[in-house]
């Protein structure tokens, strides 16, 4: 089963050096997952100051700067993995480097027939 691991953290909590170290460790972790056939994708995100939110109501598009919700932690990126079950997904999530500063939310992925596969 596929699981997405959403990484939430206070984006101002890391120095630039800590962020770069986290990226290096995450790259190494992704390679480790890949060698075991578990890695599907991983993506860090730019800060919420670069976010744009789009809502469509009654066929009218509303575009606003910033994220959808104000929270103490922001979505910083994600891993997409293949795991046998939730227990294995939890084991993988516990090893994500950014989890040392924030929270990793695990969500099973709904596989929708007909979506393009990349």
N, CA, C and O atoms as CSV, one atom per row, in Angstrom:
chain,resi,resn,atom,element,x,y,z
A,1,UNK,N,N,0.842,-1.175,0.000
A,1,UNK,CA,C,0.000,0.000,0.000
A,1,UNK,C,C,0.887,1.238,0.000
A,1,UNK,O,O,1.974,1.238,0.579
A,2,UNK,N,N,0.414,2.286,-0.654
A,2,UNK,CA,C,1.144,3.551,-0.691
A,2,UNK,C,C,0.704,4.431,0.478
A,2,UNK,O,O,-0.479,4.513,0.810
A,3,UNK,N,N,1.690,5.085,1.088
A,3,UNK,CA,C,1.440,6.022,2.177
A,3,UNK,C,C,2.159,7.323,1.869
A,3,UNK,O,O,3.289,7.324,1.381
A,4,UNK,N,N,1.488,8.436,2.161
A,4,UNK,CA,C,2.160,9.720,2.097
A,4,UNK,C,C,2.500,10.123,3.522
A,4,UNK,O,O,1.716,9.911,4.447
A,5,UNK,N,N,3.654,10.696,3.681
A,5,UNK,CA,C,4.130,11.126,4.983
A,5,UNK,C,C,4.332,12.621,4.916
A,5,UNK,O,O,5.344,13.104,4.407
A,6,UNK,N,N,3.359,13.352,5.435
A,6,UNK,CA,C,3.351,14.804,5.381
A,6,UNK,C,C,4.167,15.342,6.547
A,6,UNK,O,O,3.924,14.980,7.699
A,7,UNK,N,N,5.118,16.191,6.256
A,7,UNK,CA,C,6.046,16.699,7.263
A,7,UNK,C,C,5.641,18.119,7.639
A,7,UNK,O,O,5.680,19.031,6.813
A,8,UNK,N,N,5.250,18.290,8.903
A,8,UNK,CA,C,4.853,19.591,9.423
A,8,UNK,C,C,5.885,20.057,10.431
A,8,UNK,O,O,6.280,19.298,11.316
A,9,UNK,N,N,6.323,21.300,10.302
A,9,UNK,CA,C,7.243,21.873,11.264
A,9,UNK,C,C,7.153,23.383,11.210
A,9,UNK,O,O,6.637,23.958,10.251
A,10,UNK,N,N,7.658,24.015,12.248
A,10,UNK,CA,C,7.750,25.473,12.261
A,10,UNK,C,C,8.875,25.833,11.301
A,10,UNK,O,O,10.044,25.574,11.586
A,11,UNK,N,N,8.529,26.424,10.176
A,11,UNK,CA,C,9.528,26.658,9.127
A,11,UNK,C,C,10.607,27.649,9.543
A,11,UNK,O,O,11.632,27.759,8.870
A,12,UNK,N,N,10.396,28.367,10.632
A,12,UNK,CA,C,11.430,29.288,11.099
A,12,UNK,C,C,12.311,28.650,12.179
A,12,UNK,O,O,13.217,29.304,12.694
A,13,UNK,N,N,12.062,27.402,12.523
A,13,UNK,CA,C,12.792,26.746,13.615
A,13,UNK,C,C,14.199,26.300,13.216
A,13,UNK,O,O,15.050,26.118,14.087
A,14,UNK,N,N,14.460,26.123,11.934
A,14,UNK,CA,C,15.757,25.632,11.478
A,14,UNK,C,C,16.589,26.762,10.894
A,14,UNK,O,O,16.081,27.619,10.170
A,15,UNK,N,N,17.873,26.749,11.218
A,15,UNK,CA,C,18.794,27.669,10.561
A,15,UNK,C,C,19.024,27.164,9.142
A,15,UNK,O,O,18.648,26.038,8.817
A,16,UNK,N,N,19.629,27.975,8.308
A,16,UNK,CA,C,19.920,27.541,6.936
A,16,UNK,C,C,20.841,26.329,6.945
A,16,UNK,O,O,20.665,25.416,6.138
A,17,UNK,N,N,21.818,26.305,7.842
A,17,UNK,CA,C,22.737,25.158,7.941
A,17,UNK,C,C,21.988,23.893,8.377
A,17,UNK,O,O,22.249,22.811,7.852
A,18,UNK,N,N,21.065,24.022,9.325
A,18,UNK,CA,C,20.276,22.861,9.767
A,18,UNK,C,C,19.374,22.361,8.642
A,18,UNK,O,O,19.206,21.156,8.456
A,19,UNK,N,N,18.796,23.305,7.892
A,19,UNK,CA,C,17.925,22.925,6.767
A,19,UNK,C,C,18.720,22.156,5.715
A,19,UNK,O,O,18.260,21.126,5.220
A,20,UNK,N,N,19.903,22.647,5.372
A,20,UNK,CA,C,20.743,21.958,4.382
A,20,UNK,C,C,21.155,20.577,4.885
A,20,UNK,O,O,21.183,19.620,4.111
A,21,UNK,N,N,21.475,20.466,6.174
A,21,UNK,CA,C,21.818,19.166,6.751
A,21,UNK,C,C,20.615,18.220,6.686
A,21,UNK,O,O,20.770,17.036,6.384
A,22,UNK,N,N,19.435,18.736,6.965
A,22,UNK,CA,C,18.212,17.933,6.886
A,22,UNK,C,C,17.996,17.429,5.457
A,22,UNK,O,O,17.616,16.276,5.255
A,23,UNK,N,N,18.239,18.294,4.464
A,23,UNK,CA,C,18.108,17.881,3.064
A,23,UNK,C,C,19.096,16.765,2.739
A,23,UNK,O,O,18.739,15.791,2.075
A,24,UNK,N,N,20.342,16.903,3.205
A,24,UNK,CA,C,21.344,15.858,2.943
A,24,UNK,C,C,20.926,14.537,3.585
A,24,UNK,O,O,21.004,13.484,2.951
A,25,UNK,N,N,20.482,14.593,4.841
A,25,UNK,CA,C,20.055,13.376,5.533
A,25,UNK,C,C,18.816,12.769,4.865
A,25,UNK,O,O,18.699,11.549,4.753
A,26,UNK,N,N,17.904,13.623,4.428
A,26,UNK,CA,C,16.692,13.134,3.754
A,26,UNK,C,C,17.032,12.474,2.427
A,26,UNK,O,O,16.413,11.478,2.053
A,27,UNK,N,N,18.014,13.023,1.711
A,27,UNK,CA,C,18.456,12.422,0.455
A,27,UNK,C,C,19.052,11.041,0.712
A,27,UNK,O,O,18.779,10.095,-0.027
A,28,UNK,N,N,19.861,10.928,1.757
A,28,UNK,CA,C,20.434,9.626,2.124
A,28,UNK,C,C,19.339,8.648,2.529
A,28,UNK,O,O,19.384,7.475,2.158
A,29,UNK,N,N,18.356,9.125,3.288
A,29,UNK,CA,C,17.255,8.270,3.711
A,29,UNK,C,C,16.442,7.809,2.506
A,29,UNK,O,O,16.043,6.646,2.437
A,30,UNK,N,N,16.192,8.710,1.555
A,30,UNK,CA,C,15.455,8.341,0.339
A,30,UNK,C,C,16.206,7.262,-0.434
A,30,UNK,O,O,15.589,6.331,-0.952
A,31,UNK,N,N,17.519,7.377,-0.516
A,31,UNK,CA,C,18.321,6.358,-1.204
A,31,UNK,C,C,18.226,5.020,-0.486
A,31,UNK,O,O,18.164,3.972,-1.128
A,32,UNK,N,N,18.216,5.052,0.835
A,32,UNK,CA,C,18.062,3.818,1.614
A,32,UNK,C,C,16.701,3.183,1.362
A,32,UNK,O,O,16.608,1.972,1.162
A,33,UNK,N,N,15.644,3.995,1.369
A,33,UNK,CA,C,14.304,3.477,1.076
A,33,UNK,C,C,14.243,2.911,-0.339
A,33,UNK,O,O,13.631,1.870,-0.575
A,34,UNK,N,N,14.885,3.609,-1.279
A,34,UNK,CA,C,14.878,3.169,-2.673
A,34,UNK,C,C,15.566,1.819,-2.824
A,34,UNK,O,O,15.098,0.967,-3.579
A,35,UNK,N,N,16.659,1.617,-2.124
A,35,UNK,CA,C,17.377,0.338,-2.240
A,35,UNK,C,C,16.541,-0.821,-1.704
A,35,UNK,O,O,16.751,-1.973,-2.084
A,36,UNK,N,N,15.585,-0.510,-0.812
A,36,UNK,CA,C,14.687,-1.537,-0.284
A,36,UNK,C,C,13.360,-1.599,-1.021
A,36,UNK,O,O,12.461,-2.332,-0.609
A,37,UNK,N,N,13.221,-0.839,-2.109
A,37,UNK,CA,C,11.995,-0.876,-2.900
A,37,UNK,C,C,10.826,-0.145,-2.265
A,37,UNK,O,O,9.682,-0.387,-2.649
A,38,UNK,N,N,11.070,0.742,-1.308
A,38,UNK,CA,C,9.998,1.447,-0.597
A,38,UNK,C,C,9.811,2.892,-1.050
A,38,UNK,O,O,8.749,3.472,-0.824
A,39,UNK,N,N,10.818,3.480,-1.679
A,39,UNK,CA,C,10.773,4.890,-2.066
A,39,UNK,C,C,9.948,5.090,-3.332
A,39,UNK,O,O,10.116,4.368,-4.314
A,40,UNK,N,N,9.051,6.083,-3.299
A,40,UNK,CA,C,8.306,6.471,-4.492
A,40,UNK,C,C,8.578,7.930,-4.857
A,40,UNK,O,O,8.728,8.256,-6.034
A,41,UNK,N,N,8.645,8.818,-3.845
A,41,UNK,CA,C,8.887,10.229,-4.112
A,41,UNK,C,C,9.144,10.953,-2.795
A,41,UNK,O,O,8.747,10.479,-1.730
A,42,UNK,N,N,9.804,12.094,-2.872
A,42,UNK,CA,C,9.980,12.976,-1.716
A,42,UNK,C,C,10.185,14.389,-2.244
A,42,UNK,O,O,10.878,14.598,-3.240
A,43,UNK,N,N,9.573,15.359,-1.561
A,43,UNK,CA,C,9.652,16.734,-2.035
A,43,UNK,C,C,9.651,17.697,-0.851
A,43,UNK,O,O,8.710,17.695,-0.057
A,44,UNK,N,N,10.699,18.523,-0.720
A,44,UNK,CA,C,10.615,19.627,0.236
A,44,UNK,C,C,9.889,20.795,-0.430
A,44,UNK,O,O,9.917,20.942,-1.652
A,45,UNK,N,N,9.245,21.614,0.381
A,45,UNK,CA,C,8.493,22.750,-0.150
A,45,UNK,C,C,9.161,24.061,0.247
A,45,UNK,O,O,9.815,24.144,1.286
A,46,UNK,N,N,8.992,25.086,-0.590
A,46,UNK,CA,C,9.442,26.434,-0.241
A,46,UNK,C,C,8.576,26.937,0.913
A,46,UNK,O,O,7.503,26.385,1.157
A,47,UNK,N,N,9.023,27.981,1.634
A,47,UNK,CA,C,8.254,28.505,2.773
A,47,UNK,C,C,6.849,28.959,2.384
A,47,UNK,O,O,6.562,29.219,1.216
A,48,UNK,N,N,5.981,29.047,3.398
A,48,UNK,CA,C,4.590,29.424,3.151
A,48,UNK,C,C,4.453,30.825,2.564
A,48,UNK,O,O,3.421,31.141,1.972
A,49,UNK,N,N,5.469,31.668,2.715
A,49,UNK,CA,C,5.419,33.017,2.116
A,49,UNK,C,C,5.311,32.937,0.600
A,49,UNK,O,O,4.884,33.899,-0.037
A,50,UNK,N,N,5.692,31.804,0.013
A,50,UNK,CA,C,5.613,31.640,-1.443
A,50,UNK,C,C,4.306,30.964,-1.877
A,50,UNK,O,O,4.074,30.768,-3.070
A,51,UNK,N,N,3.455,30.608,-0.909
A,51,UNK,CA,C,2.220,29.858,-1.211
A,51,UNK,C,C,1.149,30.752,-1.824
A,51,UNK,O,O,1.077,31.950,-1.552
A,52,UNK,N,N,0.333,30.141,-2.644
A,52,UNK,CA,C,-0.858,30.763,-3.204
A,52,UNK,C,C,-1.999,29.774,-3.039
A,52,UNK,O,O,-1.849,28.594,-3.354
A,53,UNK,N,N,-3.130,30.242,-2.551
A,53,UNK,CA,C,-4.300,29.375,-2.373
A,53,UNK,C,C,-5.356,29.743,-3.402
A,53,UNK,O,O,-5.587,30.922,-3.669
A,54,UNK,N,N,-6.000,28.730,-3.981
A,54,UNK,CA,C,-7.045,28.924,-4.985
A,54,UNK,C,C,-8.313,28.236,-4.502
A,54,UNK,O,O,-8.289,27.070,-4.107
A,55,UNK,N,N,-9.416,28.969,-4.537
A,55,UNK,CA,C,-10.720,28.412,-4.199
A,55,UNK,C,C,-11.670,28.756,-5.351
A,55,UNK,O,O,-11.582,29.840,-5.929
A,56,UNK,N,N,-12.559,27.849,-5.675
A,56,UNK,CA,C,-13.570,28.120,-6.695
A,56,UNK,C,C,-14.933,27.971,-6.040
A,56,UNK,O,O,-15.274,26.903,-5.531
A,57,UNK,N,N,-15.705,29.041,-6.054
A,57,UNK,CA,C,-17.049,29.054,-5.483
A,57,UNK,C,C,-17.983,29.647,-6.528
A,57,UNK,O,O,-17.751,30.739,-7.048
A,58,UNK,N,N,-19.036,28.907,-6.820
A,58,UNK,CA,C,-20.013,29.359,-7.812
A,58,UNK,C,C,-19.330,29.782,-9.106
A,58,UNK,O,O,-19.634,30.831,-9.672
A,59,UNK,N,N,-18.410,28.952,-9.558
A,59,UNK,CA,C,-17.649,29.152,-10.796
A,59,UNK,C,C,-16.763,30.399,-10.782
A,59,UNK,O,O,-16.308,30.839,-11.838
A,60,UNK,N,N,-16.514,30.966,-9.619
A,60,UNK,CA,C,-15.627,32.119,-9.512
A,60,UNK,C,C,-14.358,31.697,-8.794
A,60,UNK,O,O,-14.401,31.082,-7.728
A,61,UNK,N,N,-13.239,32.036,-9.391
A,61,UNK,CA,C,-11.934,31.701,-8.836
A,61,UNK,C,C,-11.482,32.796,-7.879
A,61,UNK,O,O,-11.485,33.979,-8.221
A,62,UNK,N,N,-11.093,32.383,-6.673
A,62,UNK,CA,C,-10.552,33.322,-5.690
A,62,UNK,C,C,-9.115,32.900,-5.403
A,62,UNK,O,O,-8.860,31.772,-4.981
A,63,UNK,N,N,-8.196,33.805,-5.633
A,63,UNK,CA,C,-6.770,33.528,-5.443
A,63,UNK,C,C,-6.266,34.435,-4.325
A,63,UNK,O,O,-6.452,35.651,-4.369
A,64,UNK,N,N,-5.628,33.834,-3.323
A,64,UNK,CA,C,-5.071,34.604,-2.218
A,64,UNK,C,C,-3.635,34.177,-1.965
A,64,UNK,O,O,-3.256,33.034,-2.223
A,65,UNK,N,N,-2.854,35.101,-1.464
A,65,UNK,CA,C,-1.481,34.779,-1.086
A,65,UNK,C,C,-1.498,33.999,0.217
A,65,UNK,O,O,-2.356,34.211,1.075
A,66,UNK,N,N,-0.540,33.098,0.351
A,66,UNK,CA,C,-0.367,32.378,1.598
A,66,UNK,C,C,-1.080,31.047,1.636
A,66,UNK,O,O,-1.834,30.691,0.731
A,67,UNK,N,N,-0.820,30.318,2.714
A,67,UNK,CA,C,-1.428,29.000,2.859
A,67,UNK,C,C,-2.901,29.108,3.239
A,67,UNK,O,O,-3.391,30.186,3.577
A,68,UNK,N,N,-3.591,27.990,3.177
A,68,UNK,CA,C,-5.019,27.944,3.472
A,68,UNK,C,C,-5.304,28.258,4.934
A,68,UNK,O,O,-6.246,28.991,5.235
A,69,UNK,N,N,-4.499,27.709,5.851
A,69,UNK,CA,C,-4.775,27.861,7.275
A,69,UNK,C,C,-3.556,28.411,8.004
A,69,UNK,O,O,-2.415,28.135,7.634
A,70,UNK,N,N,-3.815,29.180,9.027
A,70,UNK,CA,C,-2.752,29.661,9.910
A,70,UNK,C,C,-2.566,28.619,11.011
A,70,UNK,O,O,-3.511,28.300,11.732
A,71,UNK,N,N,-1.367,28.098,11.139
A,71,UNK,CA,C,-1.069,27.103,12.163
A,71,UNK,C,C,0.323,27.355,12.717
A,71,UNK,O,O,1.090,28.138,12.157
A,72,UNK,N,N,0.646,26.690,13.817
A,72,UNK,CA,C,1.986,26.817,14.388
A,72,UNK,C,C,3.003,26.051,13.566
A,72,UNK,O,O,4.170,26.437,13.500
A,73,UNK,N,N,2.570,24.971,12.939
A,73,UNK,CA,C,3.466,24.194,12.080
A,73,UNK,C,C,2.943,24.278,10.652
A,73,UNK,O,O,1.735,24.322,10.422
A,74,UNK,N,N,3.868,24.299,9.696
A,74,UNK,CA,C,3.488,24.395,8.296
A,74,UNK,C,C,3.904,23.119,7.566
A,74,UNK,O,O,4.831,22.425,7.984
A,75,UNK,N,N,3.208,22.824,6.476
A,75,UNK,CA,C,3.581,21.688,5.642
A,75,UNK,C,C,4.908,22.010,4.979
A,75,UNK,O,O,5.007,22.963,4.207
A,76,UNK,N,N,5.926,21.216,5.280
A,76,UNK,CA,C,7.262,21.475,4.766
A,76,UNK,C,C,7.673,20.578,3.623
A,76,UNK,O,O,8.641,20.870,2.921
A,77,UNK,N,N,6.945,19.480,3.424
A,77,UNK,CA,C,7.278,18.550,2.360
A,77,UNK,C,C,6.636,17.208,2.623
A,77,UNK,O,O,5.830,17.059,3.541
A,78,UNK,N,N,7.001,16.226,1.808
A,78,UNK,CA,C,6.429,14.904,2.009
A,78,UNK,C,C,7.325,13.823,1.436
A,78,UNK,O,O,8.172,14.078,0.580
A,79,UNK,N,N,7.120,12.618,1.924
A,79,UNK,CA,C,7.656,11.398,1.332
A,79,UNK,C,C,6.449,10.591,0.869
A,79,UNK,O,O,5.413,10.588,1.533
A,80,UNK,N,N,6.573,9.921,-0.245
A,80,UNK,CA,C,5.577,8.962,-0.712
A,80,UNK,C,C,6.289,7.625,-0.744
A,80,UNK,O,O,7.299,7.465,-1.428
A,81,UNK,N,N,5.752,6.658,0.006
A,81,UNK,CA,C,6.431,5.368,0.137
A,81,UNK,C,C,5.473,4.218,-0.107
A,81,UNK,O,O,4.253,4.378,-0.077
A,82,UNK,N,N,6.048,3.077,-0.344
A,82,UNK,CA,C,5.313,1.816,-0.422
A,82,UNK,C,C,5.618,1.071,0.867
A,82,UNK,O,O,6.786,0.869,1.198
A,83,UNK,N,N,4.597,0.662,1.595
A,83,UNK,CA,C,4.788,-0.082,2.838
A,83,UNK,C,C,3.778,-1.221,2.902
A,83,UNK,O,O,2.678,-1.124,2.358
A,84,UNK,N,N,4.167,-2.303,3.574
A,84,UNK,CA,C,3.272,-3.466,3.688
A,84,UNK,C,C,1.996,-3.122,4.445
A,84,UNK,O,O,0.909,-3.578,4.092
A,85,UNK,N,N,2.146,-2.302,5.501
A,85,UNK,CA,C,1.012,-1.976,6.360
A,85,UNK,C,C,1.343,-0.726,7.162
A,85,UNK,O,O,2.424,-0.156,7.017
A,86,UNK,N,N,0.416,-0.304,8.003
A,86,UNK,CA,C,0.617,0.912,8.794
A,86,UNK,C,C,1.809,0.782,9.735
A,86,UNK,O,O,2.529,1.756,9.951
A,87,UNK,N,N,2.027,-0.399,10.296
A,87,UNK,CA,C,3.169,-0.578,11.198
A,87,UNK,C,C,4.486,-0.284,10.489
A,87,UNK,O,O,5.353,0.391,11.045
A,88,UNK,N,N,4.643,-0.786,9.264
A,88,UNK,CA,C,5.868,-0.497,8.521
A,88,UNK,C,C,5.935,0.988,8.159
A,88,UNK,O,O,7.012,1.583,8.186
A,89,UNK,N,N,4.797,1.585,7.822
A,89,UNK,CA,C,4.763,3.017,7.505
A,89,UNK,C,C,5.191,3.837,8.724
A,89,UNK,O,O,5.910,4.825,8.578
A,90,UNK,N,N,4.763,3.445,9.909
A,90,UNK,CA,C,5.160,4.139,11.132
A,90,UNK,C,C,6.665,4.021,11.342
A,90,UNK,O,O,7.324,4.993,11.712
A,91,UNK,N,N,7.205,2.831,11.105
A,91,UNK,CA,C,8.661,2.637,11.233
A,91,UNK,C,C,9.419,3.561,10.279
A,91,UNK,O,O,10.438,4.142,10.651
A,92,UNK,N,N,8.920,3.694,9.050
A,92,UNK,CA,C,9.565,4.565,8.065
A,92,UNK,C,C,9.442,6.023,8.507
A,92,UNK,O,O,10.426,6.763,8.476
A,93,UNK,N,N,8.252,6.437,8.915
A,93,UNK,CA,C,8.017,7.830,9.311
A,93,UNK,C,C,8.902,8.229,10.491
A,93,UNK,O,O,9.361,9.369,10.568
A,94,UNK,N,N,9.135,7.309,11.392
A,94,UNK,CA,C,9.954,7.612,12.571
A,94,UNK,C,C,11.405,7.893,12.213
A,94,UNK,O,O,12.145,8.446,13.026
A,95,UNK,N,N,11.823,7.521,11.010
A,95,UNK,CA,C,13.203,7.720,10.572
A,95,UNK,C,C,13.370,8.934,9.662
A,95,UNK,O,O,14.492,9.230,9.249
A,96,UNK,N,N,12.296,9.644,9.337
A,96,UNK,CA,C,12.400,10.836,8.495
A,96,UNK,C,C,13.115,11.927,9.289
A,96,UNK,O,O,12.661,12.299,10.371
A,97,UNK,N,N,14.233,12.447,8.764
A,97,UNK,CA,C,15.035,13.416,9.519
A,97,UNK,C,C,14.257,14.621,10.038
A,97,UNK,O,O,14.483,15.033,11.176
A,98,UNK,N,N,13.362,15.197,9.265
A,98,UNK,CA,C,12.641,16.407,9.694
A,98,UNK,C,C,11.715,16.138,10.871
A,98,UNK,O,O,11.274,17.077,11.534
A,99,UNK,N,N,11.416,14.887,11.138
A,99,UNK,CA,C,10.587,14.547,12.284
A,99,UNK,C,C,11.216,14.945,13.608
A,99,UNK,O,O,10.521,15.038,14.620
A,100,UNK,N,N,12.521,15.181,13.616
A,100,UNK,CA,C,13.196,15.624,14.840
A,100,UNK,C,C,12.782,17.038,15.232
A,100,UNK,O,O,12.909,17.416,16.397
A,101,UNK,N,N,12.287,17.829,14.273
A,101,UNK,CA,C,11.875,19.203,14.539
A,101,UNK,C,C,10.368,19.384,14.478
A,101,UNK,O,O,9.851,20.392,14.959
A,102,UNK,N,N,9.664,18.440,13.904
A,102,UNK,CA,C,8.232,18.634,13.703
A,102,UNK,C,C,7.451,17.348,13.847
A,102,UNK,O,O,7.785,16.490,14.664
A,103,UNK,N,N,6.411,17.224,13.049
A,103,UNK,CA,C,5.478,16.104,13.091
A,103,UNK,C,C,5.395,15.475,11.709
A,103,UNK,O,O,5.382,16.182,10.701
A,104,UNK,N,N,5.339,14.149,11.660
A,104,UNK,CA,C,5.128,13.445,10.396
A,104,UNK,C,C,3.748,12.791,10.457
A,104,UNK,O,O,3.506,11.896,11.267
A,105,UNK,N,N,2.856,13.251,9.595
A,105,UNK,CA,C,1.502,12.700,9.515
A,105,UNK,C,C,1.479,11.639,8.426
A,105,UNK,O,O,1.884,11.898,7.292
A,106,UNK,N,N,1.010,10.450,8.764
A,106,UNK,CA,C,0.942,9.333,7.811
A,106,UNK,C,C,-0.489,9.217,7.306
A,106,UNK,O,O,-1.438,9.168,8.090
A,107,UNK,N,N,-0.630,9.172,5.978
A,107,UNK,CA,C,-1.961,9.004,5.390
A,107,UNK,C,C,-1.883,7.978,4.270
A,107,UNK,O,O,-1.038,8.099,3.384
A,108,UNK,N,N,-2.757,6.962,4.294
A,108,UNK,CA,C,-2.800,6.034,3.167
A,108,UNK,C,C,-3.280,6.773,1.919
A,108,UNK,O,O,-4.084,7.701,1.999
A,109,UNK,N,N,-2.781,6.349,0.790
A,109,UNK,CA,C,-3.118,6.971,-0.485
A,109,UNK,C,C,-4.284,6.217,-1.125
A,109,UNK,O,O,-4.283,4.988,-1.186
A,110,UNK,N,N,-5.265,6.958,-1.596
A,110,UNK,CA,C,-6.376,6.363,-2.345
A,110,UNK,C,C,-5.905,6.182,-3.776
A,110,UNK,O,O,-5.517,7.151,-4.428
A,111,UNK,N,N,-5.935,4.965,-4.265
A,111,UNK,CA,C,-5.524,4.683,-5.637
A,111,UNK,C,C,-6.766,4.827,-6.528
A,111,UNK,O,O,-7.707,4.039,-6.428
A,112,UNK,N,N,-6.756,5.824,-7.385
A,112,UNK,CA,C,-7.889,6.113,-8.256
A,112,UNK,C,C,-7.573,5.597,-9.661
A,112,UNK,O,O,-6.578,5.997,-10.266
A,113,UNK,N,N,-8.402,4.731,-10.163
A,113,UNK,CA,C,-8.206,4.167,-11.506
A,113,UNK,C,C,-8.274,5.280,-12.553
A,113,UNK,O,O,-9.097,6.191,-12.459
A,114,UNK,N,N,-7.404,5.190,-13.538
A,114,UNK,CA,C,-7.422,6.115,-14.653
A,114,UNK,C,C,-6.491,7.308,-14.515
A,114,UNK,O,O,-6.307,8.057,-15.475
A,115,UNK,N,N,-5.887,7.504,-13.318
A,115,UNK,CA,C,-4.935,8.595,-13.187
A,115,UNK,C,C,-3.642,8.248,-13.916
A,115,UNK,O,O,-3.238,7.086,-13.932
A,116,UNK,N,N,-2.984,9.242,-14.521
A,116,UNK,CA,C,-1.707,8.955,-15.193
A,116,UNK,C,C,-0.680,8.447,-14.181
A,116,UNK,O,O,-0.662,8.888,-13.032
A,117,UNK,N,N,0.150,7.542,-14.601
A,117,UNK,CA,C,1.217,7.001,-13.762
A,117,UNK,C,C,2.537,7.536,-14.276
A,117,UNK,O,O,2.841,7.407,-15.462
A,118,UNK,N,N,3.318,8.129,-13.404
A,118,UNK,CA,C,4.627,8.676,-13.776
A,118,UNK,C,C,5.717,7.873,-13.134
A,118,UNK,O,O,6.896,8.171,-13.322
